[in-house]
Amino acid sequence: MRVTHTGGYRFEIEQRGHTVVCDQPRPGGGDTGMTPVELLGGSLGACIGVFAADYLVRNNLPVQGLTVDLEWQGASNPHRIGGYVVKVTVPTSLDERQRASLGRLVKGCTVHNTLHHAPEVSIELIEKT
């Protein structure tokens, strides 16, 4: 993955031939893409969505209309996301066993697990001369 500055507060995130634009809202940025914090929430929501869709497909349940809504609260010391509230809306009725299975499954998505078991992040500064 490479993140490249393209002007102002705008960056392009590239991976496997795909590009996502990240920017800050106005007045500082151009508001041409989601902020880094929004992308983090989007990653969590999409990962939960993939796990939910997989469950629905494997169990021959409808997947069209599946949505994942997220809200988050900020925290300080250090400045960060303090918590997410995630609502998964499935386009069908589930029995108790299905509800429990799907609940366990989406809580096991990779991004959710990563947020619960924070990875070590090593940052190296490289100067071009």
Secondary structure, DSSP 8 states (H G I E B T S, - for coil): -EEEEEETTEEEEEETTEEEEE---TTTS---SB-HHHHHHHHHHHHHHHHHHHHHHHTT---TT-EEEEEEEEETTTTEEEEEEEEEE-SS---HHHHHHHHHHHHT-HHHHHHHS------------
